[in-house]
C-alpha cells in the first residue's frame, strides 16, 4: 500500500495528475488462454503464447511481448483507461519466426503473421481486477483460436 502511495506522489511531482493510472502502470506477466474456434482443429503447442505487458505512465505507451515455440510477437502502442478498463491501440507489430521453416521442426505451424497482425491491430480491451492484481482481456480471435489474455502484475 505504501508503494502505491509513493508512486502516486511521484507521478504528481513529475507533472502527471492522473493518479488513476497507478493500478495499470508497471510490468505484467501472462499468457493467451485460447482454444481452437473450430471443432475440427486440435490445439497445437506452437499456438500457446506467453509473455509480458509493460504499461508506461509516460506518454501512455505500452509494449507487449508474446512468444510461442515457433514465433515471437512484439507490439508497441498507446493506451488509455476508463474506470477499470485499459484500452490498447497498437501502432507497431513485429515478428520473429525463430529462423523460419528452415530450422522449424517438421509439422510445427505458427499462426500466420497476417492473422496475428489482424488480431493485435484491433483495439484490445483489458479489465483490471485490483484484488487479484490481474488484467484480463475480452475474448478475441487469434488465427484459429478464440480466447483471452490474462496478465498478473509482477508474475504469472
Secondary structure, DSSP 4 states (H G I P E B T S, - for coil): -HHHHHHHHHHHHTT---GGGTTT-EEEEEEEEEEESSTT----GGG--EEEEEE-SGGGEEEEEEE-SS-EEEEEEEEEEETTEEEEEEEEEEEE-TT-TTTSPTT--PPPHHHHHHHHTS-EEEEEETTTTEEEEPPEEETTEEEEEEEEETB-
